[in-house]
Each structure stands twice: as structure tokens, then as C-alpha cells.
Amino acid sequence: MSGIFDLGWDKATKYRLEPGFYGADVNVLVNLDTWKALSDAQRKVLTDAGLWLEGTAAENVAVNKAEVERQTKAGIQPIDFGPAEAKKFLEKANEVAWQSVIKRAPESGAKLRQLAGN
């Protein structure tokens, strides 16, 4: 939803697909042995930062609403093909993403996909 104006895409964008289909997930991963080796104070810093990060997701609702209004004023129109087509699109996008991962790392990518249940 965001970035269209920041990147200058508004000059060429006439339509946007709804519902939105892409969002960046931010993950913070810590090896369990490393986590156990941290002091209580260090774990608290990471835990508090994680809770803050989770809380920022709520802010995106207002940001996205304002972005939709801004795009509408700029003449960018939504296109919604309905739930069935959206599901097919997301399934195809998911498959393309997995194939890209597997192409770059055939063995570990395939194992990761299996673990993810995809």
C-alpha cells in the first residue's frame, strides 16, 4: 500500500489490486542456546523491543487508510476480482516465491518448504 508516492510510481500507476497481497514481515530470531546465554537484562531488552515491534502493526491501519485516500485523490483506482480470484492469485504468488527459494537453495529450500507445510 505504501511507497507509491515515495518511489514516484504515482506518475505511472492508474490501478491497484485489492485486497493487498504483499506485506513485509519483520522477524527477529535468536538461537535458543544464545538466548539462554544472555543475561536477564539482555533478554528483557530484546523482549521489550519485540513487543514494541509487534505494536507498530496497529499503526499501519491508520497509515494505510491515509494512503488509500491519497491514492484516490491522485486518481489511482482499486481493482478487486473477488475472493475466488484473489485466492488463486495468492496461491500462484506463493508457488512462484517457493520456486525462487528452491532454485537458489535446492536442498534447504525444499526442506524449508516441507517444514512450512507448503
N, C-alpha and C positions, 0 to 999 in steps of 0.2 A: 504494500500500500504506500509506503513512504519511499522517498528517493526520486520520484518522477521529476520534481522541480529542481531538487538539488543537483541532479545529473543532466538537466537540460532536456530530458525526454519529453517534457510537456509540449515542446515545439513540434514533435512528430507523432505524439500519442493522441489518438482520437477515441480509443475504446480501452476499457479494462475488463478483464474476465472476473466474474463473480460467481460463486464465492471465491475469495482469495485462496490460493493453493500453495503458497510458499511462505514459510516463516523460518527465521534463523533460530535454532535452538542453541543456547549457550550452556555448555556443560563444564562443570568443574569436577575433575576426577582425581582421586588420591588413592594410591596404592595402600591396601589395608595395613601392611607392615610399616609403611611410612607413617600412616595415620597414628598407629599405636605408639610409634617412636616420638611423636610430637608431645610437647608439654600440654597441660590443660589450657594454659593461656593461648598457646598457638592454635589448638583445636577450636577454642572459643572465637578467635579472630576469623578463622575460616568458616565456622558455622554462622557467625553473625553476618559475614559477607554473603554467604549463600542465601540466608534469609532476606537480606536486602535485595539481592539479585532477583529472587522469586517475586518480591513485592513490586518490582518495576514493571512486571507484566500487566498489572492493573492500570498503570499509567498509559499503556498502549491503546486502551479502549478510547480514551479521550483524544489522543493523538491521531488515531486512525479516523475517528469521526470528523475531526477538523480537516484532515487530509482529503476525505471524500468530498466535503463541502468545497474545499479549494479546487479540487479537480472538476467538480460540477460547474463551478463558476468559470473555469478555463475551457469548458466545452467537452471535457472527457466524459464519455458516456459508458455506463455499465452494460455488459452483455452477460446474461445468465441463461445457460442452456438447460437448466433444471437439474434436479438431483441425480437422475439416472446418467446423464451425460457427464456431470461433474464426477461421479463415482468412476466411470470408465476412464476419464482423463487422469484422475489421481492414480488409478491402478497402472496406467501406462507410464506416467511420470515416475512412479515408484520402481517399475521394472527397468526403465532406462537408467535410473540412478544406480540400482543394484548392478546392472551390467557394466556400468562405468567403473564401479568399485572393483568388481571381479576382474575386469580387463587389466586394471592397474596392479592388482594383487590377487592372482587367481586362487591360490590355496587359502590364504587368510580371508579373502573376501567371501569365498563360498562358505567357509566355516562361520564367519560372522553373520551371513545371511541366514544360515540354518539356525544359529543361536537366537536370532531376532524373530524367528518364526515366519519369515517371509519367503 
